[in-house]
């Protein structure tokens, strides 16, 4: 049961990381900042996602 919960938690984190990366790529931020945010999330998935949620750019997403 514990491994199932760990697997589900891992999938949720992966989905949130992908969602964050898509939002970063669609944003109006400079390319260098986008690359740094994506690298942070790729190398530190949980901590990077939290930092991006707290400090990342807001309200400037291109559609």
Buried (B, 14 or more C-beta within 10 A) or exposed (E): EEEEEEEEEEEEEEEBBEEBBEBBEEBEBEEEEBEEBBEBBEEEBEEBBEBBEEEBBEEEBEE
